């Protein structure tokens, strides 16, 4: 699923089902306009319902609208990569001249904005998607699965109990009709951003 409820999207094209045939409406007045995804339905395919729009759209008809520093509003709650939070007028909370358009800091990555919440029920309007694996971990896992990557269903970091040591984990690969593990390791030394016990796809891990 490419989008989720709450995402801001722009309609890039509009396709209608005309008596069983899908045709593109090039004169649709919705094209280029921004909407918020209100609901997601799953039938034969995934479709998205947009707020204030009386039509369902598929992945190919929509594109994500990226949150930029021009979208910030007075009163927003701003969370930095360091974990610090600020709230108030933009000019007081954040020096915009020190930030790139995508809210990364020009000189100090600890000051990157990772989340923006709006006081209306403190709804999250922006959250940075962080990489789960670093480049070294990606290269290693790509090499491990290269001969049979088309058979991999999921990858999981699992707890591995060795005597009284509860800080040991291993990487498990679930395949079609099979599975295998990599050697155990200290959990706080590798694959730190993988949640323990969660199944990841190759796409989620970027490999």
N, C-alpha and C positions, 0 to 999 in steps of 0.2 A: 504494500500500500504506500503510495507516494506521498499523500497528504493525510492530515488528521483534523479532527474537529478543532476549530479555533485558529487554524492557519489562515493567513491572508494570502489571497491568490488573485491573479489577473486572468481574465478570459482571453485566450489568444486565438481561438477559433470556435465556431459553433456548428455542431453536427446534429442533424435531425433525422429521425427514422421516417422515411416516406414510403409507406406501404411495403415495409420489409427491406427497403434499400436505404443505406445511410448516405446522406448528401450534406455537403458543407454549405452553410448559409453565409455568403460573403458580405451581405449587407446587414448583418445582425448588429443592432445598436449596443449590445452588451460588450462587444469585442473591445478590449483595451481598458475596460472598467475593472475596478477592484471590489472584491467581496470577501466575506469571512465564511469559511466552511461551517455549516450549521449541523450537518449530519452526514454519516457515511453509510451507504447501503451495500450489501453484498448479495448478489444473485449469481447469474452466470459471469458477471464481471463486477468490478468495484465502481460505484457511482457516488458522486458528491452532490449534496444539496447545499446551495448557497443562500445566505440570509438575504431576503428581499428579492429573490430571483426565482421565477417559477419554472425552472428547468433543471434536470439532472445532467451533470457533466462527468466525463471520464478523464483519466490522467492526461491524455494527449491534448485535451482542450484547455488545460489550465497550466499556469506557471506560477511558481512561488514568488511573492513580493517580499524582498529582503528588507529587514528592519535597519534603518540607517539613523545617524545622529540627528537628522532633520525631523525624525518621528518622535523624538523625546518631547515630553510635555512637563510643564511646571507641576510639581507634586509627585512625579514618578519616584518610585523607590528603586535605587540603582545599586546593584551588587557587583563588586569588583572581583577579579580572579583571586586576590589576596583574601577574600572573605569579608572585607569591610563593606558596610552599607551606608548609603546617604539618602536623604530625602529633603525635598524643598524645591526652591527655584533652581532651574538649570544652571544659571550663572553662578549660583552659590555651591551647588553640588558637584559640578563637573566643568573643567576648563575645556570647552569644546575645541579650541584651537590646537590642543595637544593630542587630539584624536583623529584617526582616519575616519572615513565615511562609515566603515563597518563597525565602529566603536572599539577598535583595537587601539591601544596607546602607541604613540609614535616612538617613545623612548623607553618605556618600562612595561613589560608584559604583565607584571603583577597588577597594573592598573587597568588592564583590559576590562571592559564591561561584559559580564557573562550573563546577566539577567536584568530585565527591566519589568517592574510590576506597577500596575496602575491602580490608584486608590479606590476605584469603583470595584468594591469587593476584592481589591488587590489581585485582580486578574493578571496572570503572566502574559505579557504581550511580546516578549522576546526572551529566548534562551539559546545560548551558543551551543552548538553541537560539537562536543569535544571528541577527538580521536581516542578510540579504545586501546589500540596498540601503537607502540612507537615504531619507527621505520625498521629498526633491527628485528623486532618481534615479527613484523609483517614479512620481511625477507626470509626469515627462518621458517615460518609456517608455510609460506608459499612453496619453499623448496621441499618441505616434508610431504605436502599433499600433491605435488606436481604430477606424479604418475597416475593418481586416481581422484583428482579433484572433482570430476563429474559425478562421483559416487558419494561425496561427502554430504550428509544431511544437516549436521550441526556440530559445533565445537563448544565444549564446556570446560570451565576451570572447576575442578571438583576437590573437595577436601580429601586428604590422604592421611589417615591416622596411623602413625608409626610409633608404637609404644605410647609414651606419655606426651609426645610432641603433637600438639594440635595446630601448629603453624606450618604445616606441610600441605602442599597441593600438587595436582598434576593436571595436564591437559588431556581431555578425552575427546576422541573423534567418533561420532556416530555415523555409520555408513549404511548403505542398503545391505541388509542381512549380515552386518558385521560391525565391530567397533574395536578400537585399540587406544592405548594410552602412551604418552610420552613419559620419560623418567620423572619422578617427583622432585620438587624444588621448594625452597623456603618461600612461603606465600607473599611475603613483603619485599621480595627481591625481583620478581618477574611478573609480567602480566597484571600489574597493579590495578589497572582500570577495568579489568574484567570482573563482573560480579560473580561471586562463588555460587555454583549451582544453577546458573542461568545458561540456557542453550542459545548460542549465537549462530547466525548464518554467515557464510563467507562474505556476503555483501555488507552486513553490519560491521564486520571486522576490517573491511577494506582490503581483503586478500583474494 
